[in-house]
């Protein structure tokens, strides 16, 4: 085998094995016209010890697109005229036609035809420029019977198509064919260029009337309904809460534009699928603490009211940019202090919250809410004689509203301080008062919002 033929075969084989071996997608990508046909004239270069000389040829190919990256092709290659090679016989002193010697006839020319079956790996099948590699098997027959006339061949190579449109493309190919046994083999090269035609691609698309209104995101709500509601007709979960827009509107009656409809700190999807709580009720078990606080902060069961912490919600109004408690709120804090005194082992978490306006600054409100939570803790230590180690003041700014904020006025319900007390089981026994007798410890009254609206949270 000639050196250049060997090098060509090795190069083609290395590339084909390296890239063909990579896993290709086996999923259809929507090609409605998988069959295509090609006609390509070209030139066949035969190895030096072949019985015929290199010559022009023509190929007819039929291909089928199996997936986005893979296709199969069958090819018929025809050499209409092949002239014999010659060599000089020094014994007889005459020139000998190789073709006649190997066929046992006086033929000095012939024709040849071959069939191949190949698999193609496409790097970008459905773009304008479409390069590919190929590998397969085939055989070739000459018009006269030769000693090695029925040799099977290995076919390796590649090519590129340039798609002018869905129907027509130009293509160029190169193939290496290896014949024979390791001891007696030959390798030929084939270069071709031609046109590719896709069957059926020229037909106009068929339009069918659908059975209902358009639903682009396929969430069950028509685009017209979504535009009316305000959801995104191209996104099945507009507010990204884990529930589809359809489930929120039709099934759970939650707000498809608000990921936390009941403002309890849990997304609607998590409430429905994970915690089994009611996404329309802040306190599903009616134990006094919001579902989100039970899950996120308390590690209690939002479906069991018996494990809820004791909650005091203080609607304390502070002066603008201040965190100083006013005397009018001391009574509410005294009630909290008495509860803590009665159970000396109980810890308390004091949380400061703010509302949000259009121009609110997160860092400012975060710091302000922390200062107000510390003010409540300071009062309980100084006036309520509560050990500071039992108190944990934290601030959340406007990150945990309990109701929707107005962009201009905010919402007074979100300007609050919440005190969560975890019972320890060390509460002192409370004497039941006789008729007309004042109890030693008064039960905590319901704390109503103060009448004045504070503009401080901004």
C-alpha positions as CSV (number, residue, x, y, z in Angstrom):
1,X,0.0,0.0,0.0
2,X,1.4,3.4,-0.9
3,X,2.5,5.7,2.0
4,X,0.0,8.5,1.3
5,X,-2.9,6.2,1.1
6,X,-2.0,4.6,4.4
7,X,-1.7,8.1,6.0
8,X,-5.0,9.1,4.6
9,X,-6.7,6.0,6.0
10,X,-5.1,6.4,9.5
11,X,-6.1,10.1,9.7
12,X,-9.7,9.4,8.7
13,X,-10.0,6.5,11.0
14,X,-8.6,8.4,14.0
15,X,-11.0,11.3,13.5
16,X,-14.0,9.1,12.9
17,X,-13.4,6.9,16.0
18,X,-12.8,9.9,18.2
19,X,-15.9,11.8,17.3
20,X,-18.3,9.1,16.2
21,X,-17.8,7.3,19.5
22,X,-19.1,10.3,21.4
23,X,-22.7,9.8,22.4
24,X,-25.1,11.5,20.0
25,X,-28.7,12.6,20.8
26,X,-31.3,10.0,19.9
27,X,-34.2,12.4,20.2
28,X,-36.0,13.8,17.2
29,X,-35.9,17.5,16.9
30,X,-38.9,18.0,14.7
31,X,-37.5,17.4,11.2
32,X,-40.6,16.7,9.1
33,X,-38.7,15.7,6.0
34,X,-36.0,13.2,6.8
35,X,-35.4,11.7,3.4
36,X,-32.8,13.4,1.0
37,X,-31.0,12.5,-2.2
38,X,-27.7,13.6,-3.7
39,X,-26.0,13.5,-7.1
40,X,-22.2,14.1,-7.0
41,X,-19.7,13.7,-9.8
42,X,-16.1,13.3,-8.6
43,X,-12.7,11.7,-9.0
44,X,-11.4,8.4,-7.7
45,X,-7.8,8.1,-6.9
46,X,-6.6,4.5,-7.0
47,X,-3.5,3.1,-5.3
48,X,-0.5,2.5,-7.5
49,X,-0.8,-1.3,-7.5
50,X,-4.5,-1.2,-8.5
51,X,-5.2,-2.7,-12.0
52,X,-6.8,0.5,-13.2
53,X,-5.9,4.2,-13.4
54,X,-7.5,7.0,-11.4
55,X,-10.6,8.3,-13.2
56,X,-13.8,10.3,-13.0
57,X,-16.9,8.8,-11.3
58,X,-20.4,9.7,-10.3
59,X,-22.4,9.0,-7.1
60,X,-26.1,8.7,-6.2
61,X,-26.9,8.9,-2.5
62,X,-30.1,8.3,-0.5
63,X,-30.1,9.5,3.1
64,X,-32.4,9.4,6.1
65,X,-32.1,11.8,9.1
66,X,-32.4,9.6,12.2
67,X,-31.9,12.4,14.8
68,X,-30.4,15.8,15.2
69,X,-26.8,14.6,14.8
70,X,-27.1,11.2,13.1
71,X,-28.2,10.1,9.7
72,X,-27.7,7.1,7.4
73,X,-26.8,7.1,3.7
74,X,-26.6,4.5,1.0
75,X,-24.5,5.3,-2.0
76,X,-24.1,3.9,-5.6
77,X,-20.7,4.8,-7.1
78,X,-20.2,4.3,-10.9
79,X,-16.9,4.6,-12.8
80,X,-18.1,4.6,-16.5
81,X,-14.6,4.2,-17.9
82,X,-11.4,2.8,-16.3
83,X,-8.2,2.4,-18.3
84,X,-5.8,-0.3,-17.3
85,X,-2.5,0.4,-15.7
86,X,0.6,-0.9,-17.5
87,X,4.0,-2.2,-16.4
88,X,7.1,-3.3,-18.4
89,X,8.0,-7.0,-18.3
90,X,11.8,-7.1,-18.4
91,X,11.7,-10.9,-19.1
92,X,9.7,-10.6,-22.3
93,X,10.7,-7.0,-23.1
94,X,7.1,-6.0,-23.6
95,X,4.6,-3.7,-21.9
96,X,1.8,-5.6,-20.1
97,X,-1.7,-4.3,-19.3
98,X,-2.4,-5.1,-15.6
99,X,-6.1,-5.4,-16.2
100,X,-5.7,-8.1,-18.8
101,X,-3.2,-9.9,-16.7
102,X,-5.5,-10.0,-13.6
103,X,-8.6,-10.9,-15.7
104,X,-7.1,-13.4,-18.0
105,X,-8.5,-11.5,-21.0
106,X,-7.2,-9.0,-23.5
107,X,-9.2,-6.1,-21.8
108,X,-7.4,-2.8,-21.6
109,X,-10.3,-0.9,-20.1
110,X,-13.5,-1.6,-18.1
111,X,-16.1,0.0,-15.9
112,X,-16.8,-0.4,-12.1
113,X,-19.6,0.1,-9.7
114,X,-19.8,0.0,-5.9
115,X,-22.4,0.1,-3.1
116,X,-21.8,1.5,0.4
117,X,-23.8,1.9,3.5
118,X,-22.7,4.7,5.9
119,X,-23.6,6.4,9.1
120,X,-23.0,10.1,9.3
121,X,-22.4,12.2,12.5
122,X,-23.5,15.8,11.9
123,X,-22.1,18.6,14.0
124,X,-24.9,21.1,13.1
125,X,-27.5,19.4,11.0
126,X,-30.2,22.1,11.0
127,X,-28.0,25.1,10.4
128,X,-26.8,26.5,7.1
129,X,-23.3,25.1,7.3
130,X,-23.5,21.3,8.1
131,X,-20.1,19.5,8.5
132,X,-20.1,15.7,9.2
133,X,-18.0,12.6,9.5
134,X,-18.9,9.2,8.1
135,X,-18.1,5.5,8.6
136,X,-19.4,2.4,6.9
137,X,-18.9,-0.6,4.7
138,X,-19.2,-1.4,1.0
139,X,-18.0,-3.4,-2.0
140,X,-16.9,-2.7,-5.5
141,X,-17.1,-4.8,-8.7
142,X,-15.3,-4.3,-12.0
143,X,-16.8,-5.0,-15.4
144,X,-14.4,-7.9,-15.9
145,X,-13.7,-10.6,-13.4
146,X,-10.5,-10.0,-11.5
147,X,-8.7,-12.1,-9.0
148,X,-9.8,-9.8,-6.1
149,X,-13.1,-8.7,-7.6
150,X,-15.4,-9.1,-4.6
151,X,-13.4,-7.5,-1.9
152,X,-15.4,-5.9,0.9
153,X,-14.2,-2.4,2.0
154,X,-14.2,-0.2,5.0
155,X,-15.3,3.3,4.2
156,X,-14.2,6.4,6.3
157,X,-14.4,10.1,5.6
158,X,-16.4,13.2,6.0
159,X,-17.8,16.2,4.2
160,X,-19.8,19.3,4.5
161,X,-23.2,20.6,3.2
162,X,-24.2,24.2,2.6
163,X,-28.0,24.6,2.9
164,X,-29.4,27.2,0.6
165,X,-32.9,26.5,2.0
166,X,-34.8,23.6,3.5
167,X,-34.9,21.9,0.1
168,X,-31.6,22.4,-1.6
169,X,-27.9,22.2,-0.5
170,X,-24.5,21.9,-2.0
171,X,-22.2,19.2,-0.7
172,X,-18.6,18.1,-0.9
173,X,-17.2,14.7,0.3
174,X,-14.0,12.8,0.7
175,X,-13.9,9.0,1.4
176,X,-11.1,6.5,2.0
177,X,-11.9,2.9,1.0
178,X,-9.7,0.1,2.2
179,X,-9.8,-3.3,0.4
180,X,-8.3,-6.7,0.9
181,X,-6.4,-8.5,3.6
182,X,-3.6,-7.0,5.7
183,X,-1.0,-8.8,3.5
184,X,-2.6,-7.8,0.2
185,X,-4.6,-4.6,0.5
186,X,-5.2,-1.3,-1.2
187,X,-6.7,2.0,-0.2
188,X,-8.4,4.4,-2.6
189,X,-9.6,8.0,-2.2
190,X,-12.8,9.4,-3.6
191,X,-13.4,13.2,-4.0
192,X,-16.9,14.4,-5.0
193,X,-19.0,17.5,-5.0
194,X,-22.7,17.9,-5.9
195,X,-26.2,18.8,-4.9
196,X,-28.5,17.5,-2.2
197,X,-32.3,17.6,-2.4
198,X,-34.6,17.0,0.5
199,X,-37.8,15.2,-0.4
200,X,-41.0,17.1,0.5
201,X,-39.3,20.2,1.9
202,X,-40.7,22.4,-0.9
203,X,-44.3,21.7,0.0
204,X,-46.1,24.5,1.9
205,X,-46.8,23.9,5.6
206,X,-50.2,22.5,6.4
207,X,-52.2,24.6,8.9
208,X,-54.8,23.0,11.1
209,X,-57.4,24.6,13.2
210,X,-56.8,23.8,16.9
211,X,-59.6,22.8,19.2
212,X,-59.5,25.8,21.5
213,X,-57.9,29.1,22.3
214,X,-54.2,29.6,22.2
215,X,-52.2,28.5,25.3
216,X,-48.6,29.3,24.6
217,X,-47.1,28.0,27.9
218,X,-49.5,25.0,28.0
219,X,-50.5,25.7,31.7
220,X,-54.2,25.3,31.1
221,X,-55.0,29.0,31.0
222,X,-55.5,30.6,27.6
223,X,-53.2,33.5,26.6
224,X,-56.2,35.8,26.6
225,X,-57.1,34.8,30.2
226,X,-53.5,35.3,31.3
227,X,-53.3,38.8,29.8
228,X,-56.5,39.6,31.7
229,X,-55.1,38.3,35.0
230,X,-51.7,39.8,34.5
231,X,-49.7,36.6,34.4
232,X,-47.1,35.8,31.7
233,X,-48.7,33.7,28.9
234,X,-45.2,32.3,28.1
235,X,-44.4,31.2,31.7
236,X,-46.5,28.5,33.3
237,X,-45.4,29.7,36.8
238,X,-45.3,33.5,36.7
239,X,-44.5,34.1,40.3
240,X,-42.1,31.2,40.7
241,X,-43.7,29.8,43.8
242,X,-43.9,26.2,42.7
243,X,-47.6,26.2,41.6
244,X,-48.6,26.7,38.0
245,X,-50.7,29.7,37.1
246,X,-53.6,27.3,36.3
247,X,-53.4,25.6,39.7
248,X,-53.3,28.9,41.5
249,X,-56.3,30.4,39.7
250,X,-58.5,27.3,39.2
251,X,-57.6,25.0,42.1
252,X,-56.1,26.7,45.1
253,X,-57.5,30.3,44.5
254,X,-54.1,31.8,45.4
255,X,-52.6,34.9,43.8
256,X,-50.6,33.8,40.7
257,X,-48.6,37.1,41.0
258,X,-47.6,36.7,44.6
259,X,-45.4,33.8,45.6
260,X,-46.6,34.0,49.2
261,X,-50.4,34.7,49.1
262,X,-51.0,34.6,52.8
263,X,-47.7,36.4,53.8
264,X,-46.7,33.7,56.2
265,X,-43.1,33.4,55.0
266,X,-43.7,30.2,52.9
267,X,-44.1,30.1,49.2
268,X,-47.5,28.8,48.0
269,X,-46.0,25.7,46.4
270,X,-44.1,24.7,49.5
271,X,-47.2,25.0,51.6
272,X,-49.2,22.8,49.2
273,X,-46.7,20.1,48.4
274,X,-44.1,20.1,51.2
275,X,-45.8,21.3,54.5
276,X,-49.4,20.6,53.6
277,X,-50.5,23.9,55.1
278,X,-53.2,26.2,53.7
279,X,-51.6,28.8,51.4
280,X,-54.6,31.1,52.1
281,X,-54.2,31.0,55.9
282,X,-51.2,32.4,57.7
283,X,-51.8,30.2,60.7
284,X,-53.2,26.9,59.5
285,X,-53.3,25.1,62.8
286,X,-54.7,28.3,64.6
287,X,-52.1,27.9,67.3
288,X,-51.2,31.6,67.2
289,X,-48.0,31.5,65.1
290,X,-47.7,31.9,61.4
291,X,-46.9,28.8,59.4
292,X,-43.6,30.2,58.1
293,X,-42.3,31.1,61.5
294,X,-43.1,27.7,62.8
295,X,-41.2,26.1,59.9
296,X,-38.3,28.5,59.5
297,X,-37.6,29.8,63.1
298,X,-39.3,27.5,65.6
299,X,-39.0,24.0,64.1
300,X,-42.5,23.3,65.3
301,X,-45.3,21.6,63.4
302,X,-47.5,24.1,61.5
303,X,-50.3,21.5,61.6
304,X,-50.2,21.0,65.4
305,X,-51.4,24.0,67.5
306,X,-50.1,22.5,70.8
307,X,-46.5,23.2,70.0
308,X,-46.9,26.8,68.9
309,X,-44.8,29.3,70.8
310,X,-46.6,32.1,72.7
311,X,-46.8,35.1,70.5
312,X,-47.2,38.8,71.5
313,X,-47.6,41.1,68.6
314,X,-46.8,44.7,69.6
315,X,-47.9,47.4,67.2
316,X,-45.5,50.0,68.6
317,X,-45.2,53.3,66.7
318,X,-41.8,55.0,67.0
319,X,-40.9,58.6,66.1
320,X,-39.3,59.3,62.7
321,X,-35.8,57.8,62.6
322,X,-36.1,56.8,66.3
323,X,-36.0,53.6,68.3
324,X,-37.1,55.0,71.6
325,X,-40.1,53.5,73.3
326,X,-42.8,55.8,74.4
327,X,-44.6,55.4,77.8
328,X,-47.9,54.7,76.2
329,X,-46.6,51.2,75.2
330,X,-45.1,50.3,78.6
331,X,-48.3,48.5,79.6
332,X,-48.1,46.1,76.6
333,X,-44.4,45.3,77.5
334,X,-45.2,44.8,81.2
335,X,-47.6,42.0,80.2
336,X,-44.8,40.3,78.2
337,X,-42.5,40.8,81.2
338,X,-45.0,39.1,83.6
339,X,-45.3,36.1,81.3
340,X,-41.5,35.8,81.2
341,X,-41.3,36.1,85.0
342,X,-43.8,33.4,85.5
343,X,-41.7,31.0,83.4
344,X,-38.1,31.8,84.4
345,X,-36.7,29.1,82.1
346,X,-38.4,30.3,78.9
347,X,-36.4,32.0,76.2
348,X,-37.9,34.8,74.0
349,X,-37.1,35.9,70.5
350,X,-37.9,39.6,69.8
351,X,-38.3,40.4,66.1
352,X,-38.5,43.9,64.6
353,X,-40.3,44.5,61.3
354,X,-40.9,47.5,59.0
355,X,-43.2,48.2,56.1
356,X,-42.0,49.0,52.6
357,X,-42.6,52.1,50.5
358,X,-41.6,52.8,46.9
359,X,-38.4,54.6,48.0
360,X,-37.6,52.3,51.0
361,X,-33.9,51.4,51.4
362,X,-33.3,47.8,52.5
363,X,-30.2,48.5,54.6
364,X,-31.7,51.4,56.4
365,X,-34.9,49.5,57.3
366,X,-32.9,46.5,58.4
367,X,-30.8,48.5,60.8
368,X,-33.9,50.4,62.1
369,X,-35.8,47.2,62.8
370,X,-32.8,45.8,64.7
371,X,-32.6,48.9,66.9
372,X,-36.3,48.7,67.7
373,X,-36.1,45.1,68.6
374,X,-33.2,45.9,71.0
375,X,-35.2,48.7,72.5
376,X,-37.9,46.2,73.5
377,X,-35.3,43.9,74.9
378,X,-33.7,46.7,76.9
379,X,-37.0,47.6,78.4
380,X,-37.7,44.0,79.4
381,X,-34.3,43.8,81.1
382,X,-34.4,47.1,82.8
383,X,-38.1,47.3,83.8
384,X,-39.2,43.7,83.7
385,X,-36.2,42.2,85.5
386,X,-35.7,39.6,82.7
387,X,-32.3,38.1,82.3
388,X,-30.8,39.4,79.0
389,X,-29.4,36.0,78.1
390,X,-33.0,34.8,77.7
391,X,-33.7,37.4,75.0
392,X,-32.7,37.3,71.3
393,X,-33.5,40.6,69.5
394,X,-33.3,40.4,65.7
395,X,-34.5,42.6,62.8
396,X,-36.0,41.7,59.5
397,X,-36.5,45.1,57.9
398,X,-39.3,44.8,55.3
399,X,-38.4,41.3,54.2
400,X,-41.2,39.6,56.1
401,X,-44.5,41.5,55.6
402,X,-47.7,40.1,57.0
403,X,-49.8,42.0,54.5
404,X,-49.4,43.7,51.2
405,X,-47.6,47.1,51.2
406,X,-48.9,50.2,49.5
407,X,-46.1,51.8,47.4
408,X,-47.0,55.2,48.8
409,X,-48.4,54.6,52.2
410,X,-46.8,51.3,53.1
411,X,-48.9,49.3,55.6
412,X,-49.1,49.9,59.4
413,X,-49.7,46.2,59.9
414,X,-46.2,45.5,58.8
415,X,-44.6,48.0,61.3
416,X,-44.6,45.7,64.3
417,X,-42.5,44.0,67.0
418,X,-43.2,40.3,67.6
419,X,-42.2,38.5,70.8
420,X,-42.1,34.7,70.6
421,X,-41.8,32.9,74.0
422,X,-41.0,29.2,74.1
423,X,-42.4,27.6,77.2
424,X,-39.9,25.7,79.4
425,X,-42.3,23.9,81.8
426,X,-41.1,25.9,84.7
427,X,-44.1,28.3,84.9
428,X,-45.2,29.1,88.4
429,X,-48.6,27.9,89.5
430,X,-51.2,30.7,89.3
431,X,-53.7,30.9,92.1
432,X,-57.2,31.0,91.0
433,X,-58.7,34.2,92.5
434,X,-61.8,34.1,94.6
435,X,-64.9,36.1,93.4
436,X,-64.0,39.8,93.4
437,X,-60.3,39.1,94.1
438,X,-57.7,40.5,91.8
439,X,-55.4,37.8,90.3
440,X,-51.7,37.9,91.0
441,X,-50.8,37.7,87.3
442,X,-53.2,39.1,84.8
443,X,-53.6,37.1,81.6
444,X,-52.1,38.7,78.5
445,X,-54.8,40.8,76.8
446,X,-55.2,41.0,73.1
447,X,-53.0,43.8,71.8
448,X,-54.8,46.1,69.4
449,X,-52.9,48.3,66.9
450,X,-52.2,51.8,68.1
451,X,-54.4,54.4,66.5
452,X,-51.6,56.6,65.2
453,X,-49.8,55.7,61.9
454,X,-46.1,56.1,62.0
455,X,-44.4,57.5,58.9
456,X,-40.9,56.6,60.2
457,X,-40.4,53.4,58.1
458,X,-39.3,54.5,54.7
